[in-house]
């Protein structure tokens, strides 16, 4: 009687990588922080949170709650009331200076009597009626009522900017722009680098020479100068423009790694077997080889996301980033440099803390992911 041999399935690379990640506490905490930031970005984009970030809810430069309201400015030393001078509670007295236009205005209001007879007519006064008096009175009363109804807070949880907008809501709305730019630009750069590297490494010959020349041109220019040059050429500001700037200039690292992987894998047995059964070049490149180098692409995607978030902050800080009607962490830091002169530090602290927390968590997760996807590590 033949024995039943148990069917054993070896775990895949992704299953082993997930087991390594779960055993790393720092990686899981970092993944949770990154997930919270992504959830916050989605909620902000859908308008569920920070929808009214532009509303002026506090006084100008409202300090954080734990600092308390700013003390009232002390009176000047020379502004003490002199003996006999009127105080704030006294009724205002008439000014001794006469109005030089009083006679002219009286003549305009009463063009008949004083001009003809030299004296006002007895028994009646000629008055000019303003046809907009009632309308202006209603407008003024509505404005007074609106100002009285709208009370601005003296303090806010994270403070307020120079227009009185809540910095906490502003930094949440800014994370939507910065994280989206980082992710979208990383996808564009990784996609370009993967396609260029796969073509150069798989086909070789003159295609490899061309892409290597193209790669050398981009890497010979300092990265920051290259970004500023592309930004100056595109000129138009906007989120989509920043994604293009970062994506079109940041593909070189992925190209170099993917090209080396394709050079290594294209001569292996499984690729030769696919060639023997009649698989096309595109199928061998992206169906057979690409799954074996996808871990490199994933790691590069996470690395680029962190780098491009910081690059967006730099571009917005230098004035090449988002337009004035869009808020991001970079634009907040740009505003904060002028506020620091006045001692208003809370917008800089909020934007810097949020950015540092996300970048640190993403960097730690990227390092753990690189180790988990390395097949040499067990």
C-alpha positions in Angstrom: 0.0 0.0 0.0 1.6 3.3 -1.0 2.2 5.9 1.6 0.5 9.3 1.4 3.1 12.0 1.1 1.9 15.2 2.7 1.7 18.1 0.3 4.0 20.9 1.6 3.8 24.4 0.1 6.8 26.6 0.8 5.8 30.1 1.9 6.3 32.9 -0.7 8.6 35.9 -0.3 5.7 38.2 0.7 4.5 35.8 3.5 8.1 35.5 4.9 8.5 39.3 4.7 5.2 39.9 6.6 6.3 37.5 9.3 9.5 39.4 9.7 7.7 42.7 9.9 5.2 41.4 12.5 8.1 40.4 14.7 9.6 43.9 14.6 7.9 46.1 17.1 9.4 49.4 15.7 8.2 48.5 12.2 4.7 47.9 13.3 4.5 51.1 15.3 5.9 53.0 12.4 3.4 51.3 10.1 0.6 52.3 12.4 1.7 56.0 12.4 2.0 56.0 8.6 -1.5 54.5 8.4 -2.9 57.2 10.6 -1.4 59.9 8.5 -2.8 58.3 5.3 -6.2 58.0 6.9 -6.0 61.7 8.0 -5.1 62.6 4.4 -8.2 60.8 3.1 -10.5 62.3 5.7 -9.2 65.8 5.0 -9.5 65.3 1.2 -13.2 64.2 1.6 -14.0 67.2 3.8 -14.8 65.1 6.9 -12.1 66.9 9.0 -10.4 70.3 8.7 -13.0 71.5 6.2 -13.2 75.0 7.7 -9.4 75.4 8.1 -9.6 78.8 6.4 -12.1 80.2 8.8 -10.8 83.0 11.1 -11.8 81.6 14.5 -9.3 83.3 16.7 -7.6 86.6 17.2 -4.5 87.4 15.2 -1.6 85.3 16.3 -3.7 83.6 19.0 -1.3 81.7 21.2 -1.6 78.0 22.1 -3.9 77.2 25.0 -1.2 76.2 27.4 0.5 79.6 26.9 -2.6 81.5 27.7 -3.8 84.8 26.2 -1.3 87.5 25.6 -1.2 90.2 28.4 -2.5 93.6 27.5 0.2 96.1 26.5 1.2 98.4 29.4 0.5 102.1 29.1 3.4 104.3 28.1 5.2 106.1 30.8 4.4 109.5 29.5 0.7 108.8 29.0 -0.3 109.3 32.6 -3.3 111.6 33.0 -2.3 115.1 34.1 -4.3 116.8 36.9 -7.5 118.2 35.5 -7.3 116.3 32.3 -10.4 114.4 31.1 -10.4 110.6 31.8 -11.9 107.8 29.9 -15.1 108.0 31.9 -15.7 111.7 31.4 -17.9 112.9 28.6 -16.0 114.3 25.6 -15.8 118.1 25.5 -16.2 120.2 22.4 -13.0 120.8 20.4 -11.9 124.4 20.5 -10.9 124.1 16.8 -13.6 125.4 14.5 -14.6 123.7 11.3 -13.3 125.8 8.4 -15.8 124.2 6.0 -18.8 124.9 8.2 -20.0 128.0 6.3 -19.5 126.3 2.9 -21.5 123.2 4.0 -24.3 125.4 5.4 -24.5 127.2 2.1 -24.7 123.9 0.2 -27.5 122.6 2.5 -29.4 126.0 2.4 -28.8 127.4 -1.1 -31.8 129.8 -1.1 -32.1 131.8 2.1 -28.6 132.9 3.1 -27.4 133.6 -0.4 -30.4 135.8 -1.4 -31.3 137.7 1.7 -28.1 137.3 3.7 -30.1 135.8 6.6 -32.0 132.6 7.2 -35.7 132.7 6.6 -37.8 132.7 9.7 -40.2 129.9 10.6 -38.6 127.1 8.5 -35.2 125.4 7.8 -34.2 124.0 4.5 -32.7 120.6 5.0 -31.1 118.3 2.4 -32.5 114.7 2.6 -30.1 111.8 2.0 -31.9 109.2 0.0 -29.5 106.4 1.2 -29.6 107.3 4.8 -32.0 104.4 5.7 -30.1 101.9 3.6 -26.7 102.8 5.2 -28.2 102.7 8.6 -29.4 99.1 8.0 -26.0 98.1 6.7 -24.2 99.6 9.7 -26.6 97.9 12.1 -26.1 94.5 10.4 -22.3 94.9 10.5 -22.4 95.8 14.2 -24.6 92.8 14.9 -22.3 90.5 12.9 -19.2 91.7 14.7 -21.0 91.3 18.0 -22.2 87.8 17.2 -18.8 86.6 15.9 -16.5 86.4 18.9 -12.9 85.2 18.2 -11.1 83.0 20.7 -8.2 84.5 22.6 -6.4 81.2 22.5 -6.5 78.1 20.2 -5.2 74.5 20.8 -2.2 74.8 18.6 -2.4 78.6 18.3 -3.4 80.8 15.3 -1.7 82.4 12.4 -1.7 86.1 11.5 -5.3 85.8 10.2 -6.6 84.0 13.2 -6.9 80.6 11.5 -6.5 77.5 13.6 -3.0 76.1 13.2 -4.2 72.6 14.1 -6.7 72.4 11.3 -4.2 74.1 9.0 -1.5 71.6 9.6 -4.0 68.7 9.0 -5.1 70.3 5.7 -1.4 70.9 4.8 -0.7 67.2 5.4 -3.2 66.4 2.6 -1.1 68.3 0.1 2.3 67.3 1.3 1.6 63.5 1.6 -0.3 63.5 -1.8 2.6 65.2 -3.5 5.1 62.8 -1.9 3.1 59.6 -2.9 2.2 60.8 -6.4 5.7 62.0 -7.3 7.2 58.7 -5.9 4.8 56.7 -8.1 5.8 58.7 -11.2 9.6 58.5 -10.4 9.4 54.8 -9.6 7.4 54.0 -12.7 9.8 55.9 -15.0 12.9 54.4 -13.4 11.4 50.8 -13.5 10.4 51.0 -17.2 13.7 52.7 -18.3 15.8 50.2 -16.2 13.9 47.2 -17.5 14.3 48.2 -21.1 18.0 49.0 -20.7 18.9 45.9 -18.7 16.9 43.4 -20.7 17.7 44.6 -24.3 21.1 46.0 -23.8 23.2 47.2 -26.8 22.3 50.6 -28.1 19.2 51.0 -25.9 21.3 50.4 -22.9 23.9 53.0 -24.1 21.1 55.5 -24.7 19.5 55.2 -21.3 22.9 55.2 -19.6 23.8 58.5 -21.4 20.4 59.9 -20.4 21.0 58.8 -16.8 24.5 60.4 -16.8 23.1 63.7 -18.0 20.6 63.8 -15.1 23.0 62.8 -12.4 25.7 65.2 -13.5 23.5 68.2 -12.5 23.1 68.9 -8.8 19.7 67.6 -7.7 18.4 70.9 -6.2 19.5 72.9 -9.1 17.9 70.5 -11.5 14.6 70.8 -9.6 14.7 74.6 -9.6 15.6 74.6 -13.3 12.6 72.4 -14.2 10.4 74.5 -11.9 11.5 77.7 -13.7 10.7 76.1 -17.1 7.2 75.0 -16.1 6.6 78.3 -14.3 2.9 77.5 -13.5 2.4 76.8 -9.8 0.2 73.9 -8.6 0.2 70.5 -7.0 0.3 68.7 -10.4 3.3 70.8 -11.4 5.2 69.8 -8.3 4.4 66.2 -8.9 5.8 66.5 -12.4 8.9 68.3 -11.2 9.8 65.7 -8.6 8.7 62.7 -10.7 10.7 63.7 -13.8 13.9 64.5 -11.9 13.9 61.7 -9.3 13.8 58.4 -11.3 17.6 57.9 -11.6 18.1 55.9 -8.4 15.4 53.4 -9.4 16.8 53.1 -12.9 20.2 52.2 -11.7 18.9 49.4 -9.4 16.4 47.9 -11.8 18.8 47.9 -14.7 21.3 45.9 -12.6 18.6 43.4 -11.5 17.4 42.9 -15.1 21.0 42.3 -16.2 21.3 39.6 -13.6 17.9 37.9 -14.1 17.7 37.9 -17.9 20.2 35.0 -18.3 18.7 32.8 -15.6 17.1 29.4 -16.2 13.5 30.4 -15.7 13.8 33.2 -18.2 15.4 30.9 -20.7 12.6 28.4 -20.1 10.0 31.1 -20.8 11.9 31.9 -24.0 11.8 28.2 -25.0 8.0 28.0 -24.7 7.6 31.1 -26.9 6.9 33.8 -24.3 7.3 37.3 -25.8 9.9 39.8 -24.6 7.2 41.9 -22.8 5.9 38.8 -21.0 9.4 37.8 -19.9 10.2 41.3 -18.7 7.0 42.1 -16.7 5.5 38.7 -16.0 8.5 36.5 -15.2 11.4 38.9 -14.2 9.5 41.8 -12.6 7.9 39.8 -9.7 11.5 38.8 -8.7 12.6 42.4 -8.5 9.4 43.9 -7.2 10.8 44.2 -3.7 13.4 46.6 -5.0 10.6 48.7 -6.5 8.6 48.7 -3.3 11.5 49.8 -1.2 12.4 52.6 -3.7 8.8 53.8 -3.6 8.9 54.2 0.1 12.3 55.9 0.0 11.1 58.3 -2.6 7.9 59.2 -0.7 10.0 60.4 2.3 12.4 62.3 0.0 9.7 64.0 -2.0 7.8 65.1 1.0 10.9 66.9 2.1 11.5 68.2 -1.4 8.0 69.7 -1.6 8.6 71.5 1.7 11.8 72.9 0.3 10.1 74.0 -3.0 7.2 75.7 -1.2 9.6 77.3 1.3 11.6 78.8 -1.7 8.4 80.0 -3.4 8.3 77.4 -6.2 5.7 75.2 -4.6 2.0 75.3 -4.1 0.0 78.5 -5.0 -1.1 80.9 -2.3 -4.6 79.5 -2.1 -3.3 76.0 -1.2 -1.8 75.2 2.2 1.0 72.7 2.7 3.7 72.1 5.3 6.2 74.0 3.1 3.9 77.1 2.8 3.4 77.0 6.6 7.1 77.0 7.2 7.4 79.9 4.7 4.9 81.9 6.7 6.6 80.9 10.0 9.9 82.5 9.1 8.3 85.9 9.3 6.4 85.1 12.4 9.5 84.1 14.3 10.7 87.7 14.2 7.6 88.6 16.2 8.1 85.7 18.6 5.2 83.6 17.2 6.7 80.1 17.1 3.6 77.8 17.2 3.0 77.5 13.4 6.6 76.4 12.9 6.4 74.0 15.8 3.1 72.4 14.5 4.3 72.0 10.9 7.8 70.8 11.9 6.5 68.3 14.5 4.0 66.8 12.0 6.5 66.5 9.3 9.2 65.1 11.6 6.8 62.5 12.9 5.8 61.3 9.5 9.2 61.3 8.0 10.7 59.5 10.9 8.0 56.8 11.0 8.2 56.3 7.2 12.0 56.1 7.3 12.0 53.5 10.1 9.3 51.5 8.2 11.4 51.7 5.0 14.4 50.3 6.8 12.4 47.4 8.3 10.8 46.7 4.9 14.2 46.6 3.2 15.4 44.0 5.8 12.2 42.0 5.6 12.3 41.7 1.8 16.0 40.7 1.7 16.0 37.0 0.9 19.5 36.6 2.4 18.1 37.5 5.9 16.3 34.8 7.8 
